Amino acid sequence: MQHNTEKLQKLLEEVGKIKNNNKYKTEGYNVFSVLKPNENMTSAFIADLLNPLGTHKQGGKFLELFLDILIEYKIIDAKNKLAYQNAEVTTEAWITNESRLDILLQSSKGGIIYIENKIKNYDNDQPNQIEKYYFAGIDGKNAIEKQLFTLLYLTPNGRFSTSAGSLQAGEAYFCISYSKHIFEWIEKCYKAIEMHNVALYQTLFQFQNYLSQQAMNAKIQELLKGYLVESQLIADNLAEARVSFRNELIEKLKEVDKKLQSKYSTDTFSFNISDVNAEFIHINFSKYIPTVTNLWENIGIYFECDETQDNQILFSLGVVGWSVYFDTEKQDFPKPENFDKMQHNDYWLWWEEIRYQKLQDITSSANIERIAKAIEEYAPLCDDIDKNFRKP
């Protein structure tokens, strides 16, 4: 048991180091995390960026930056860069009678780049796939033309191909990775565009964050191979830990409610827990003042605890009330002291968000007291808004 405890602690420390070394911290919405792009989707995205006629409307800028990465890592010679410019870019290109290449770049100036894309480390090659691509690429070419042919094997961590036969990596084909080469290329791309091009900038930035997250996950998966027993122990107990946290949080918020009930009548201030059967991912606690005919016309204090995409714990605390029912534009509309630092929209009159990495931070005495004080501050404001600021 002592041995297992020590190994568990060591595992958790190593995972923490990997997480802390993650260059980019993904926060908020990330479309790539939602879509979880497969090999074809990722190939299509990369190909469009490389294409001078791509939908990005940046001409050959992104292709130039990609070539710079290949030159930096000595994959192509700088003196041959012009041979790859203005390349036509194709996906799912038939190279042999048996297989299609993920991305093909072919320039009228003689440069050819084959890219075989493996989005997962465990994705298998077809039999002799890289070997076939290589010989198809150099077939019939003279010595100079062969120098302008480049075969890239793209994987999450830059691993060797299992289908290269006797071909040597770094000579016949080149291993590139999402975690290094593509990551650095995407960074160059979004730094090279105009800031007013918000949609393209955000897309590239989100893709880089997604790559960073995937690289971190790959390192953790590799680490877990050496701690299989300990990893299973953690997995077996994680769900119970979440349930325990949820129950503890509910009990502490009930204590907050008891304090409030000593100041407000139960008719004015009622305590409700929604999503009672949820394990952890979504926990809502709402206080509505007072109930009216239409539920959406209610105003109340709302507490939400949720899990973010990067596994942080996010809690939101504020006042819910559809602005269509309340005159928020009045100069004397009630607001909390730190309103200017809060967020608001048509549904939330105001709210604050706090992110945590440890469950015990949320249920700490100091934080629970902070929640209680905020609710005590918001309660009379809600009462005032409900009585004096409803639209006719």
C-alpha positions in Angstrom: 0.0 0.0 0.0 2.8 2.4 0.9 4.5 1.6 -2.5 1.2 2.4 -4.3 0.8 5.6 -2.4 4.3 6.8 -3.3 3.8 5.9 -7.0 0.5 7.7 -7.0 2.1 10.8 -5.6 4.9 10.5 -8.2 2.4 10.1 -11.0 0.4 13.2 -9.9 3.6 15.3 -9.6 4.7 14.3 -13.1 1.3 15.1 -14.6 1.4 18.4 -12.9 4.8 19.2 -14.4 3.5 18.4 -17.9 0.4 20.6 -17.4 2.5 23.5 -16.0 4.9 23.3 -18.9 2.0 23.5 -21.4 2.8 26.7 -23.4 -0.8 27.7 -24.0 -3.6 27.5 -21.6 -6.9 26.8 -23.5 -9.7 28.8 -21.9 -13.2 29.4 -23.1 -14.7 28.1 -26.3 -12.5 26.3 -28.8 -14.2 25.0 -32.0 -11.5 22.4 -32.6 -11.9 20.9 -29.1 -15.6 20.6 -29.9 -15.2 19.2 -33.4 -12.3 16.9 -32.6 -11.1 16.9 -36.2 -10.2 13.6 -37.8 -7.4 13.0 -40.3 -9.4 14.2 -43.3 -10.6 17.3 -41.6 -7.2 18.3 -40.4 -5.6 17.6 -43.8 -8.3 19.8 -45.5 -7.6 22.6 -43.0 -3.8 22.5 -43.4 -4.1 22.2 -47.2 -6.3 25.2 -47.4 -3.7 27.3 -45.4 -0.9 26.1 -47.6 -2.9 26.8 -50.8 -2.1 30.3 -52.2 -5.6 30.3 -53.5 -7.1 29.2 -50.2 -10.1 30.7 -48.5 -7.9 32.6 -46.1 -7.2 35.2 -48.8 -3.6 35.6 -47.8 -2.1 34.5 -51.0 1.2 32.6 -50.7 2.0 34.0 -47.2 1.2 30.8 -45.2 3.0 28.6 -47.8 6.1 30.8 -47.5 6.1 30.5 -43.7 5.7 26.7 -44.0 8.7 26.6 -46.3 10.7 28.7 -43.8 9.9 26.1 -41.1 11.2 23.3 -43.4 14.4 25.4 -44.1 14.9 26.1 -40.4 14.8 22.4 -39.6 17.0 21.6 -42.7 14.4 19.6 -44.4 14.7 21.6 -47.7 17.6 23.7 -48.9 17.1 27.5 -48.7 18.4 27.8 -52.3 15.5 25.6 -53.5 12.8 27.6 -51.9 11.6 29.3 -55.1 11.0 25.9 -56.6 8.1 25.3 -54.1 6.4 28.7 -54.4 2.9 29.1 -56.0 2.3 25.4 -55.5 -1.0 23.8 -56.4 -2.4 22.0 -53.3 -4.5 18.9 -53.5 -5.9 16.6 -50.8 -6.6 12.9 -51.2 -4.4 12.7 -54.2 -3.9 9.3 -55.9 -0.2 8.6 -55.9 -0.3 4.8 -56.5 -3.1 2.6 -57.7 -3.6 1.5 -54.1 -3.4 4.6 -51.9 -4.1 8.3 -51.8 -1.9 10.9 -50.3 -3.3 13.2 -47.7 -1.8 16.5 -49.0 0.1 17.1 -52.3 1.9 20.3 -53.1 3.2 20.6 -56.7 4.7 23.7 -58.2 5.2 24.5 -61.9 8.8 25.4 -60.8 9.6 21.8 -60.0 9.1 21.5 -56.3 6.9 18.7 -55.0 6.0 18.0 -51.4 4.1 14.9 -50.2 2.5 15.1 -46.7 1.2 11.9 -45.1 -0.9 13.0 -42.1 -1.5 10.9 -39.0 -3.5 12.8 -36.4 -3.2 10.1 -33.8 -0.1 8.4 -32.6 -1.7 5.0 -32.8 -2.9 5.5 -36.4 -1.4 2.7 -38.5 0.2 3.1 -41.9 -0.9 1.0 -44.8 1.6 -1.7 -45.8 4.7 -0.2 -47.2 2.9 3.1 -47.6 5.8 5.6 -47.1 8.1 3.4 -49.2 5.6 3.4 -52.1 5.1 7.1 -51.9 8.9 7.7 -52.0 9.5 5.6 -55.0 6.4 7.0 -56.8 7.7 10.5 -56.0 11.2 10.0 -57.5 10.2 7.7 -60.4 11.5 9.0 -63.7 13.2 12.1 -62.2 16.8 13.2 -62.7 19.1 14.0 -59.9 18.1 17.7 -59.8 14.4 16.9 -59.8 14.9 14.4 -57.0 16.4 17.1 -54.9 13.2 19.1 -55.2 11.0 16.2 -54.0 10.2 16.1 -50.3 8.2 13.5 -48.4 6.9 14.5 -45.0 5.5 12.2 -42.4 3.3 14.2 -40.0 2.4 12.8 -36.6 1.6 14.3 -33.2 5.1 13.7 -31.8 7.3 13.2 -34.9 7.6 9.4 -34.7 9.1 7.2 -37.4 7.0 5.5 -40.0 6.4 1.8 -39.7 5.9 1.5 -43.5 9.2 2.9 -44.8 10.9 -0.4 -45.3 14.7 0.2 -45.6 14.3 4.0 -46.2 16.0 6.2 -43.6 14.2 9.0 -41.9 16.0 12.3 -42.4 17.1 11.2 -45.9 14.3 9.6 -47.9 11.5 11.0 -45.8 11.3 13.5 -42.9 9.3 13.2 -39.7 7.6 16.4 -38.6 5.2 16.8 -35.7 2.1 18.8 -34.8 3.7 19.6 -31.4 6.7 21.3 -32.9 6.7 22.0 -36.7 3.0 22.7 -37.2 2.7 24.4 -33.8 5.5 26.9 -34.8 4.2 27.3 -38.3 0.7 28.2 -37.1 2.2 30.7 -34.7 4.0 32.4 -37.5 0.8 32.5 -39.5 -1.4 34.2 -37.0 1.4 36.7 -36.2 1.7 37.5 -39.9 -1.9 38.5 -40.5 -3.5 41.9 -39.9 -5.2 42.1 -36.5 -8.4 43.4 -38.0 -8.8 39.9 -39.6 -10.3 38.7 -36.4 -12.0 35.5 -37.7 -8.8 34.1 -39.3 -6.6 35.2 -36.3 -8.9 33.5 -33.8 -9.2 30.4 -35.9 -5.4 30.0 -36.1 -4.9 30.9 -32.5 -7.6 28.3 -31.4 -5.9 25.7 -33.6 -2.6 26.3 -32.0 -4.1 26.0 -28.6 -5.8 22.8 -29.6 -2.4 21.4 -30.8 -0.9 22.4 -27.5 -3.6 20.6 -25.6 -3.2 17.5 -27.8 0.5 17.5 -27.3 0.1 17.7 -23.5 -2.4 14.8 -23.7 0.0 12.7 -25.7 2.8 13.3 -23.1 0.4 12.3 -20.3 -0.7 9.2 -22.2 3.0 8.2 -22.6 3.6 8.8 -18.9 0.6 6.6 -17.9 2.2 3.6 -19.6 4.7 3.4 -16.8 1.9 3.8 -14.1 -0.9 1.5 -15.3 -1.9 0.3 -11.9 -1.8 3.7 -10.3 -3.7 5.2 -13.3 -6.5 2.7 -12.9 -6.7 3.5 -9.2 -7.2 7.2 -10.0 -9.7 6.4 -12.7 -11.7 4.1 -10.3 -11.9 6.8 -7.7 -12.4 9.9 -9.8 -16.2 9.7 -10.2 -16.6 9.2 -6.4 -14.3 12.2 -5.7 -16.5 14.4 -7.9 -19.7 13.2 -6.2 -18.1 13.8 -2.8 -17.1 17.3 -3.9 -20.5 18.0 -5.2 -22.2 16.8 -2.0 -19.8 18.8 0.1 -20.4 21.9 -1.9 -24.2 21.5 -1.6 -24.0 21.1 2.2 -21.9 24.2 2.6 -24.2 26.2 0.4 -27.1 25.0 2.6 -25.3 26.5 5.5 -25.1 29.8 3.5 -28.9 29.5 3.0 -29.5 29.1 6.8 -27.6 32.3 7.4 -29.7 34.1 4.8 -33.0 32.7 6.1 -32.2 34.5 9.4 -32.3 37.8 7.5 -35.0 37.1 4.9 -38.3 35.4 5.0 -38.7 32.1 3.2 -41.4 33.7 1.1 -38.9 36.2 -0.3 -35.8 34.1 -0.4 -36.1 30.4 -1.4 -33.3 27.9 -1.9 -33.4 25.5 -4.9 -31.0 23.0 -6.3 -31.3 22.0 -9.9 -29.6 19.1 -11.8 -29.8 17.1 -8.6 -28.9 13.8 -10.3 -25.9 15.3 -12.2 -22.6 13.7 -11.1 -20.5 16.8 -11.3 -20.3 18.5 -14.7 -23.2 20.8 -14.3 -24.4 22.1 -10.9 -26.8 24.9 -10.5 -28.1 26.6 -7.4 -30.7 29.3 -7.9 -32.5 31.8 -5.7 -35.5 33.5 -7.2 -37.2 36.6 -5.8 -40.2 36.5 -5.8 -42.0 34.0 -8.2 -44.2 35.6 -10.8 -46.6 34.1 -13.4 -44.0 33.9 -16.2 -40.8 32.0 -15.0 -38.7 34.0 -17.4 -39.8 37.2 -15.7 -38.1 36.1 -12.4 -35.0 37.8 -11.0 -32.7 35.9 -8.8 -29.2 35.0 -7.6 -27.7 32.2 -9.5 -24.7 30.0 -8.7 -23.2 27.7 -11.3 -20.3 25.3 -11.0 -19.1 23.7 -14.2 -16.0 22.0 -15.8 -14.1 23.8 -18.5 -12.6 22.2 -21.6 -9.2 22.2 -20.0 -10.5 20.5 -16.8 -10.5 23.6 -14.6 -13.4 24.2 -12.4 -15.4 27.3 -13.3 -17.9 28.9 -11.0 -20.2 31.7 -11.9 -22.1 33.8 -9.4 -24.4 36.7 -10.3 -27.9 37.9 -10.8 -30.1 36.5 -13.5 -33.0 38.5 -15.0 -33.9 39.0 -18.6 -33.1 42.6 -19.5 -36.3 42.8 -21.6 -38.3 42.8 -18.3 -36.1 45.3 -16.4 -35.1 48.9 -17.1 -31.4 48.5 -16.9 -30.7 51.8 -18.6 -32.0 53.9 -15.7 -29.3 55.9 -14.1 -30.1 54.7 -10.6 -30.4 51.0 -11.6 -29.0 49.0 -8.6 -25.6 47.5 -9.1 -23.0 45.8 -6.9 -19.8 47.6 -5.9 -17.5 45.8 -8.4 -20.0 45.9 -11.3 -17.5 47.4 -13.7 -15.3 44.3 -13.3 -18.1 41.9 -14.0 -19.7 40.5 -17.1 -23.3 40.9 -18.3 -25.6 40.1 -21.2 -29.3 40.0 -22.0 -29.8 37.1 -19.5 -27.4 37.9 -16.7 -27.8 41.3 -15.2 -24.2 40.8 -13.9 -22.0 37.9 -13.0 -18.4 37.1 -12.0 -16.4 34.1 -13.0 -13.6 32.4 -11.1 -11.5 29.5 -12.3 -10.0 26.9 -10.0 -7.7 24.0 -10.6 -8.4 22.2 -7.3 -11.8 21.2 -6.0 -10.9 21.9 -2.4 -10.2 25.6 -3.3 -13.9 26.0 -4.1 -15.1 24.4 -0.9 -12.6 26.2 1.3 -14.1 28.2 4.2 -12.8 31.5 2.8 -14.5 30.9 -0.6 -17.8 29.8 0.9 -17.8 32.9 3.0 -17.1 35.0 0.0 -20.1 33.4 -1.8 -22.3 34.1 1.2 -21.2 37.7 1.4 -21.9 38.2 -2.4 -25.4 36.7 -2.0 -26.1 38.9 0.9 -25.1 41.9 -1.1 -27.1 40.9 -4.2 -30.3 40.0 -2.3 -31.5 43.5 -1.5 -30.4 44.7 -5.0 -32.7 42.0 -6.5 -35.5 43.0 -4.3 -35.1 46.7 -5.3 -34.9 45.8 -9.0 -38.0 43.6 -8.8 -40.1 46.2 -7.0 -38.9 49.4 -8.7 -37.3 48.7 -12.1 -39.7 46.4 -13.9 -40.7 47.7 -17.4 -44.4 48.5 -17.8 
